[in-house]
Amino acid sequence: MDRSRTRPTRPFLLLAVAAAAAALLTGCGGGEQDGSFDAQPGTPSPSCLPHQSREPGTRYTGGEKSDPTAVLEMMRFYTANGTKAYCDGKPPTAVDRRWTDLYTGLGGDAGHVAAPPPK
């Protein structure tokens, strides 16, 4: 019996491993890895703010390639809720500050977000 015909070739194995890795990475959240804003969609009028867990991604910072719907959702959220306290009672984190800086950088009124802590 000639076994060379039943064993996969090395390029085939490499391709299979690469395809499996790509499938795993795609299944791990894809867009979430690119800094999506948590606008608490289930709570349209929250009593407090969650800390953002990821820095702004290209959906918000990509200039002409930004996602207008995502940007407008973030802008609306801060306009309506940006001065509320954080739910854990702590001050904004560095990541939270990046989001509020983006908000004001895109033309949002600085009065709609908490003032930076004194230095």
Disulfide bonds with the S-S distance in Angstrom:
Cys48-Cys87 1.98
